[in-house]
Structure formats: structure tokens, C-alpha cells
Amino acid sequence: MATAIGSHMRPWGADRLAPYPTVTQLPHTSVALDPDTQLGIFTDHSGMVVEMGKHGSAKGTETSTVTNSDSAPDQGHDQDSEQD
């Protein structure tokens, strides 16, 4: 719900605002996309490549199950994920 301030309405979320958290300086100044690998290349202020660490990938699978197909079907599903 908005509240009136003069002739303007104040957004309802404005009262929930808080200061930004402490800023963290990152070791890179720019990121470019490698056209062959489609991965980001991080460089520092002098143009040297900065290693940003390893990141894993994840894959999820979902299977649907149906039982009692001759009357009202009972459906369910299973979910699974792998991460490396």
C-alpha cells in the first residue's frame, strides 16, 4: 500500500530499504567472452588474465510416473540432480 507524501505517492517498499552491504573489491576489471569456449575471460587493470576459480556444472532430470491408467490416473514424478 502506498502512502501519500504531498501530492506524490510513496512506494510501499520504500520503508523496507536498507543500506547496501559493504562493497567487496574483485580482482578483475573487465570480463570478455571467449568465442570458442563461450566462457568469461576476466582481466585485471593491466590486461592480464585473472583466474576466477573453478565452477561446477549441474544437470537435473525428472521422470513422470502414471499408475492405474484404466481409471482415474495417479500421477507423480521423481527428481534427481548431479553436480560436478
N, C-alpha and C positions, 0 to 999 in steps of 0.2 A: 504494500500500500504506500503510495506516495504522500508526502506531506507538503503543504503549501508554504513557500518562502516568498513573501511579497507576491508578485504576480506569476512566479515560476513554481513548478512542481519539483520537489527534490526527489530523486530516485530512491526507492525503498532500500536498496542495498548500500547507499552511501554511509549509513550509520555503522555498517559492518566492516568498513575499510580499516586496514591496519598498515603500519609502515612496512616497506619492503624489507625482506631479510637482508642480512649482511651480504655484501657483494663478494663473490669469490673470483679471484683473478685466474683465468685459464692460461695454459702455457702456449696457446696459439693465437694468431691474429687474423687468420683467414682460413676458409675451407673452400676447396675446389673439388669438382667431381672428376674422377679418373674415367675417361670414356671407355676403356677396355674392361675394367672390373666393376664399374658403377659404384665404387666406394669413395668416401670422402678422403681427401688428402689435406691434412692440417699442416699449416706452415707458421713459423714464428715471424717476428718483426723483420728478420734478416732474410727471409725466404727459405730457410732450412726446414725440412720436413720434421714434424714432431710426432712421435709415436704416442697414440692415444690409448694404447692398451688393447687387449683382445676383447671382443664382444661375441657372445654365443648367438646361436640362432635357435628358433623353436619351431616345432611342427605339431599341429594338432589334428586329431582325427575324431570323427564322430560317426557312429553307426546307429541306424534306426532299427528298431525291432517291432514287429507286429505279431500278435498272437490272437488266436480264436477268430480267424478270418471268416468263418461261416456265420457268425452273428455279429454282435457289437465288438469291433476290434479294440484291443487293448494295446496302446502304443507306448513305447518307451524309447530311450536311447542311452548309449554309453559314450563317454568322452575319455580321451586319452591324450597325453602330450609327451613330447620328447624334447629335451634341451641339451645342447652340447656347448 
